[in-house]
Amino acid sequence: MPDSSRTDAYASLRIPEFRAYLLARSLTTIALLMQNTVLAWQIYEITDSKFALGLIGLSEALPFIITTFFSGIAADRYNRKRILVIFTGLMILCASIFAAGSWNGANADTVHWYYIIIGIVGVCRSFTTPASSAIQARIVPRELYANSSTWSSNSFQVSAVMAPILAGILLDFVTPRWVYLICAGIFVVSFYFTSRLDEHYPPPMDGKEPFIRSFFGGIRFVFGTQAILSSISLDLFAVLFGGVTGLVPAFCKDILHVGPTLMGVLKAALFLGSAVAGFLLAHHPPTRHAGRNLLICVGLYGVCIIGFALSHWFWLSFLMLFMAGGFDNVSVIIRGTIIQLFTPDEMRGRVSAVNSIFIKSSNEIGDFESGLASSKLGLQYGVIFGGVMTLLVVAGTAIFAPTLRKMRL
């Protein structure tokens, strides 16, 4: 008799602790992305520099990557819930500092302080990401890993749709300092729900193992597991070149000529497409021909990024990002399922940390690459260059990674 949990699209959501986990995670996502939206708009208003927009991503990514070497081990060695509580509290402080810094109006002489606080936020995220991923794998049974990865991705996408739209609307009515204060309040609510999670499991890793051995154990596992390495490498290089979200304020101001509200809507388009696709994928999982689906969808993502760069109409730009988000979510779900299935519990924190380095490199450093390319080639040509490189990455992966191309889950 078949297991009904395997055919129930809402199976993982029927677990109360998983619902509480998603709520805390979603609130943190909303606060972070609202904060990032306001920062991008405010810094571009102050500097009128595409390179300054790119520096936002780099300022967060570098501290994130450096401290991730330690955070993955911490998630395997120490209480994961306690890690989430501590660093969510620190994010409350960072949002409050942004508000204080904007109280009398930021200017070009003080904007460098914003990058420093952005770096601290990157450190916070480097510790919360592997701890959160490891907790998720403890909450749900193994047969629901794919289902929980889908709903985890869906919750992120819905939160990511709400956050920039809300931030954009607020910016039309209040100054940035008030939006930062609202973000701090949302972090407080997330802190409350995080503190109520029942993470009673003992740390799975031997605390006496030397740091170097522990760290390189995670690296060796990832590079020795072809399914994990090939899937996250594809995402790394494709989004590294095809990232465009950091340049949305510049496109809105210089190409589309729209204000902060529509800027928020456009930043949400990518996540809205991901959310719609995610709900469809919960009922029709893309794992049967996982490798083939992954390559096709990442390629179509690159096509959409090129279409976005060429557009001079808001509705077309929105459509291109909406479709790009849908294609991107396929890779998110497949990659998340692969990591959950192939990773033993005592390795989850470190493998999640290595995965985070790849993803953070592709997203935030991708924003920096887009900002740098656009500052040299022009706004539109810089993004077109990234989209073409994404297509070349997909072609190379299809040729040189046949194991991934044929993968089924």
Secondary structure as UniProt FT lines:
FT   HELIX           4..6
FT   TURN            9..11
FT   HELIX           12..14
FT   HELIX           16..47
FT   HELIX           50..77
FT   HELIX           80..101
FT   TURN            102..104
FT   TURN            108..110
FT   HELIX           111..139
FT   HELIX           142..144
FT   HELIX           145..171
FT   TURN            172..173
FT   HELIX           176..195
FT   TURN            207..208
FT   HELIX           211..224
FT   HELIX           226..242
FT   HELIX           245..247
FT   HELIX           248..250
FT   HELIX           251..256
FT   HELIX           260..283
FT   TURN            286..289
FT   HELIX           290..310
FT   HELIX           314..342
FT   HELIX           345..347
FT   HELIX           348..360
FT   HELIX           361..365
FT   HELIX           366..377
FT   HELIX           379..400
FT   HELIX           402..405
//
